[in-house]
Amino acid sequence: MKILIADDSKTRAKSILNTIKDEFGLDEKSIHTAYNSESALSKLRRSKYDILILDVVFKELEGDPDCRVSYDILNKISSNSKYNKPQKVVGITAHLDDISKYRDEFSRYCFCLIEASKLNKAWKAAIINAIDYEYKSYQTNNEYENLLCLTVHGIRTKGRWQNVLEEKIQQHIGDVKVSPYNYGYLDLLSFFLPFARIFTVFLFRKKLEDCLKNNKDKDIYIFSHSFGTYLVVKSLNQILKKDSYLNINKIVLSGSVLKSEFDFSRIMKKTNAIIINDCGESDYILSASQAFVPNMGMAGKVGFYCFNDDRVINRHFDGGHSHYFDNKTRFIEKFWIPLFYKKNDIKHIDLTTKDSYWNSLLDSVTSYLGKVKEIIYILLIVYFLFL
């Protein structure tokens, strides 16, 4: 989704931009600003915007704010083919009385008129509601009845987030079939020992293979967290040795315990999947996974080391191992629900604010330990056997 904010108040424009970024998880490549009519019209010639947020008492490059300036913009984008007409126009002004003469004209072009004044404390919420309406309208162009969403939880958890995600999908998308996979409680020792994981991986792979074979007519979306990302990716890599499943659409990994060097070439070749890897900058559980747990890494903290293209996408956020499920940040609604909207471009995101020397040093040390930990364990085993 692309949004243009045309407002001669730089302070208010920046405030609107930040509000939209926080609410919908869009980056500044998707939200543009213009502080005069010449700039706004230039952008409307070059780009196609889904939403135009227009100060209806706007100004030209040289001149005072006047509602006739914004009215001229609305006329041009409605009648002149050289301008790209947005799907929706949201009008804002500090004082609705200022546009009384042109109220009917503005009402004809604008989805809504919002009084963005100090007296109206709810004006930002009104803008969010207007954008959210457009977000939800995308679903009318999709056939969600042909979609199957699979979810896989992590260790030492009952996977409550799976139920939350299903509720959010039903609320925002519609009647989508969601199948949560529950493998029970996996203790830390079983997670640590590679041979103890084998049975859990085997059972999951059989279930996943049966599910894929029985739903070849469905678009498959897979959401997984922590050890669930290991189950999904390792199992798919085995299944795809003999079969292709081009109906796998998206694989969403969060807090992934996979190694950052994991090779996705087979999954890339035998599916049409976009792999979205959501990372937590403060996910120190994954630092321990990288440093001490055999055959495990911290891709859910530092990302996958590969060409970041439109097939493998690392998205970086502040937060720990389970910040994706925090009700206060509404992460699921901001960053996972929009993945179902086919018109949305999925982009690399870096919303981290806690980058520091010590965090970088920790990542370097744990990365090094991760390369030698298996050798150290083998040497220790040999030492104790022949002691």
N, C-alpha and C positions, 0 to 999 in steps of 0.2 A: 504494500500500500504506500502511495506517495501523497504527501500533504504539503501544500503551500500556505504559509502564514504571511499575509500581506497586511502589515500594521506599521504605521509611522512611529509608534512608541516602541523603541528597542527593548525597553525594560519589560513591557507587557508581552511582546513577541517572544522574548527569551523565556518568560515565565510559562507561556503556553507551550513552547517547544519542550521544556523540561517536564511539564505535566504529561504531555503525550508520550514522551520517552518512558517515563516512569510507569505509566498506566498500561501501555501496549507493547513495551519492549522494542520499539522502533529505534533505529540509530539516526544520526544526523544526515546520512546519505538519503534517507527516505523522507526527511522533513526539511524543507527549504524555507527561507525567509526573504521577504522583500520589504524595504522600508519606504518605497515611493512607487507611484503608478508605473513609471517607465521600467523599473526593475521587475515589477510584477508581470507586466505585459510581455517583457522579454522572456521571462521564464515560462510563461504560458504559451509562447510560440515554440519554444524548444522542447518542452516536456509535457507529458500527459499526467495530470494529477487526478487522484481519486477525490480529494477534498480540497477546496479553497476556503480558508478562514480569512475573511476580508473585513478590515476596518472600514465601516461604511461612512466614516468621516475621515477620508484619506487625503493624501496630498501628493502633488507632483514633485519632481526633483527640486524645482524652484517654485515656491508658492506656499500659501497657507492651506491647512486642512479644509476640505469642502466635500460635502456629500455628493456633489455633482461629479467629482473625480472618480469616486468608486462606482457611481451609477454609470459613468462612461465605460468603465472596465466591464461591468456586467453586460452592457449593450454589445460591446465588441466581442466578448467570448460567446455570446448567444447568436450573433448574426454574421460574424466574419470567420470564414473557414480557415484562415491562417492561424487562428488561435485554437488551442486544444481546450475544449469545454470540459470542465471537471464534472464528475458524477454528482457532486453535491457542493453547494455553497452555504457556508455558515457565516452570517453577518454578525459582527460585534461592534459595539460602540460604548463609550463611557456614559452617554446620555441619549436615551431613545428620543427625547424631545427634539434633539438636533436634526433628526431626519423626518420630522413630522410631515414636511411638504412632499417627501418622496417615499413615505412609508408603504403605500400601495405598490409602487414600482419595485421597491426592495423585496417586499413580501412575495412578489411574483417570481423573482429569481432565486431567493434564498430559501433553503430548507427551514431555517429558523433565524430569528433575530434575537440576539442576546445582549442584555445590558451589562457590560463588563465594567462596572463601577465599584467604588469602595463601599457603597451602600449595599450592593448585591453580593453577598458572600458566596452565593451558589453558582456564579457564572462559569467557573472552571468545570464544575460537575456537569453543567449543561452542555459544555463543549464535548466533554468525554462521552456523554450520552448520545450526542449527535454522531460522533465517530463510531461508537460502539454499534449503533444502528446500521451503519454502512458495513461494518465488519460482519455482522450477522447476516446481512443481505447476500453476502457471497455464497452462502450455503444453498441458495435456491438454484444455483447453477451446477450443483454436484449431485451425484446419485449415491447418497450415503447408505442406501439399503444394500449396496454391493460392497460394503466396507466391513472388514473384520479387524478389531483392535485387540491385540494380545498384550498382556502385562505380566511382568515377572519381577518379584521382590528380591530383596537382599537377605543376608543371613541375620539370625537373631531378631527376627521381626515377623509380625503377622501381616505385614503388607497392607496396613490400613489405607495407605495412599492410593492403592488400586481401586478401592471403593470410592474415594474422593474423586479420582480421575474419571471414573465411570459416571458419577453424578454430574460433573462439570461437562462432560461430553453430551449427556442427555439434555442438559440445560441449554448449552450454547449451540450444539450441532444438530441434535435430533436423535431419532431412534437408530442408533448405531449399536451393533452387537459387540459387546466387550467381553472377552474371556480372560479372566485373571488366572494365572497358574500359581498354585501354592505347593511348594515342595516341603513345607514344614519348617521346623526350627533346626538350623544348622549351627552347631556350637563352634567356638573358636578353634578348638583342636582339630576338628574335621576340616575346617576351612584352611588351617595351616598345613596339614599333611596332604600332599598331592594324591596318594593312593586312596585316602578317605573320601575324596571328592568324586572319585570315578563313578560310583554307583549313582550318585545324585545327577551327574552329567548324563550318564547312560539313560536313566529313566526319563529325564527331560527331553533328550534327543529323540527318543521313540515317540513321546507324546507330540512333540513339535512336528516330526515328520508325518505322523498320521494326520495332524491338523492341516498341514500344508497340502497333502494329497487330497483331502476331503473338501478343500476350499479353493480350488484352482480358478473358480469363477469370481473370487473376491479380491478386492484390493486389500493387502495386508499391511497394517501398521503395528509395529512392535515397540512397546515402552518397557524399559528395564532399569533397575537401580542396583548399584554395588555388585555383589556376586551374581545377581541376575544378568548383568551385562556379559559376564564370563560364560554363563550357561548359554545365552542366546548366540553369541558370536562363535564360540567354539563348536556348538552344535550345528549351526548353519554351515560352518566351514566343512564339517564332516558330511552333512546331508547333500551339499552341493557338489561333492565329488562325483556323484552319479546322476543327479537331476538338476534341472534349472527351474527356477521359480521367478519368472519375470513379473509376477503379480505382487511381489514384495515391494511396497512403495516407500516406506520410511522405517528406519531403525533408529530409535531414540535411546541413547545411552546417557545415564546420569550417575555421577559418583563412580565411574567405571574403575574396576580393579585390573583391567587389562593393561598389558605393557604398552608404552607409547609407541614402540616400534612394530606393533602388530601389522601384518600384511593383509590388506583387504582386497587384494587383486581378484581372488576367486569370487568373493561376494559381489564385487563390481562387475565381473564378467557374466555371472549367472543369475543376477537379479537386476531389477531397475531401481534398487533402493538408493535413497539418499540417507546417509548416515549422519545423524546430528549428535555430537558429543558435547553434552553440557557439563561444565567443569566448575568446581568450587575452589576459589583461591585459598581458602582457609581449611581445606579438607585434609587435616593432619592424620586422619585415619588412613588415608591413602599414602601418606609419607611413610607410615609404619608398614603398610602393605608392600611398598616398593623396597624398603630396606630389609625386611625380615621374612616375608612370606614367599616360599618357593613358587616360581612360575607366575607370580603376580606383579602388578605394577601400579602406576598412579596416573593413568591416562585421564582419569576424571578430575585431576588437579592441574596438570600441565598441558593436556591435550595430546593428540596423536601427532607423531612426527611424520609428516607427509606433505604432498602438495595440497594446500587448502583450496579446493575447487568447489564446483557445484554438486559434488557427490559425497565428499567427506568434509564436514563442517564442524570446526571447534567453536564453541561459544563459552566465553569466560565470564564468571560472575563472582562477586564477593559471597562468602558463606561457607559453611562446613559441609559435612557428609550428607546431611538430610535437609539442607536449606530449600530444596526444590518443593518441599511439602509444607512450608511455613504458611499458615493462613494469612498472616499479616502482610506478607509480600505478594501474595496471590500469584506466585510463580506459574502454577499450572495454567491459570487463565491468561496470563500475559505471554507466555512463551511456548506452551504446548498446544493449547486450543487453536491458535492461529496456524499451526502446522496442517490442520485439516482443510484450510481454505486454499484451494488450488490456484487462486489468482495471486497469492502471496509469494514473493521471492524470499527464500530462506537465506539469510545472510550471516556472515561471521559477525559475532558480537564480542566486544570487550568492554564490560561494565565494571571492571575491577577498579578499586580505589585504594587497596591496601598493599600495593606492591612495595617491597622494602628490601634492603640489603640482606637482612636476616632471613627473609623468606626465600630469596634467591639462593642464598648460601645453603639453606636447608634442602632445597630442591637439588642443588648440585651434589651435596653429600649423599642424599638418599639415592640419587641416580647412580652414583658410583657404587654404593653398596649393593644396589640391585643387580649390577653386572657381575659381582663376585660372590654373592650370598650362596648360590648353589654350590660353588667350588668350596667355600668355607665349610658348609654343612657336610659335604662328602668327605673332606679331610678330617673333620671331627668324628664322623662315623668310623672311618678307617682307623683313626687313632684309638678310639675306645674299644674297637673290636680286637685290636692287636696289643692292647695295653698289658 
